[in-house]
Amino acid sequence: MGVGAMVRWKADTVLDLWSKLKWALGVALVSAALLPFTMGRWSPLVAFGLALAMWVFAASFVAVKERVRNAPRGQRLARLATQPRAFWAWCSRISASGLHHRA
């Protein structure tokens, strides 16, 4: 999850995806290691769940960033505004499903 909108099927390689997503993986792992301490106590399952949630959230952020990457500096917001509603629905559903919390 979180990668599907960025992959150019049958054109991208694993190295292409790695170059786009390596920082998102780092953010997910560091967050998973540190966030459980702010929640009271650290446990492996909480860390694993947070790693998955942060991975989905960070990968969605990368997908948005890739959509505006080549836009001229003053036109990035305009480029975001021209994205189809389906893309924004995908981002919001993916991010919301990754960060869903039940008490």
C-alpha positions in Angstrom: 0.0 0.0 0.0 1.1 3.5 -0.7 3.3 2.6 -3.7 0.7 1.7 -6.3 0.1 5.2 -7.6 3.8 5.9 -8.1 4.7 2.7 -10.0 4.9 2.9 -13.8 3.9 -0.7 -14.5 6.4 -2.6 -16.5 8.6 0.5 -16.7 9.9 1.0 -13.2 12.6 -1.1 -11.6 13.2 -1.9 -7.9 16.1 0.6 -7.9 13.8 3.3 -9.3 11.3 2.7 -6.5 14.1 2.5 -3.9 15.5 5.9 -4.9 12.0 7.4 -4.5 11.0 5.6 -1.3 14.2 5.2 0.8 13.6 8.3 2.9 9.9 7.2 3.5 11.2 3.9 4.8 13.6 5.7 7.1 10.9 8.0 8.5 8.7 5.0 9.1 11.3 3.0 11.0 12.5 6.0 13.1 8.9 6.9 13.9 8.1 3.3 14.9 11.1 3.2 17.2 10.4 6.5 18.9 6.6 7.1 18.9 5.7 4.2 21.3 7.7 5.9 24.0 5.5 8.9 23.8 2.5 6.6 24.1 3.5 5.3 27.5 5.6 2.2 26.9 7.4 0.5 24.0 6.2 -2.8 22.7 7.1 -4.7 19.5 3.5 -4.9 18.2 2.8 -1.2 18.7 6.1 -0.4 17.0 5.2 -2.7 14.1 1.8 -1.2 13.7 3.2 2.3 13.8 5.9 1.4 11.3 3.2 0.2 8.8 1.0 3.3 9.4 3.9 5.7 9.0 5.1 3.8 5.9 1.7 4.2 4.2 1.5 7.9 5.2 5.1 8.7 4.1 4.6 6.8 0.8 1.4 8.8 0.1 3.4 12.0 0.7 6.0 10.8 -1.8 3.3 10.1 -4.3 2.0 13.7 -4.0 5.5 15.1 -4.2 6.2 13.1 -7.4 3.1 14.6 -9.0 4.5 18.2 -8.6 8.2 17.4 -8.9 8.8 18.9 -12.4 6.4 21.8 -12.1 8.0 25.3 -12.2 8.4 26.8 -8.7 5.5 29.2 -8.9 3.1 26.6 -10.4 3.3 23.8 -7.9 0.0 24.6 -6.2 -1.7 24.9 -9.6 -0.3 21.5 -10.5 -1.8 20.1 -7.3 -5.1 21.6 -8.2 -5.2 19.9 -11.5 -4.8 16.4 -10.1 -7.8 14.2 -10.6 -10.2 13.7 -7.7 -9.5 9.9 -7.9 -5.8 10.6 -6.9 -6.9 12.7 -3.9 -9.4 10.0 -2.9 -6.7 7.4 -3.1 -4.3 9.5 -1.0 -7.0 10.2 1.7 -8.2 6.6 1.8 -4.7 5.1 2.0 -3.5 7.6 4.6 -6.7 7.3 6.7 -6.6 3.5 6.6 -3.0 3.5 7.7 -3.5 5.9 10.6 -6.9 4.5 11.8 -7.0 4.2 15.6 -9.4 2.3 17.8 -9.6 2.9 21.5 
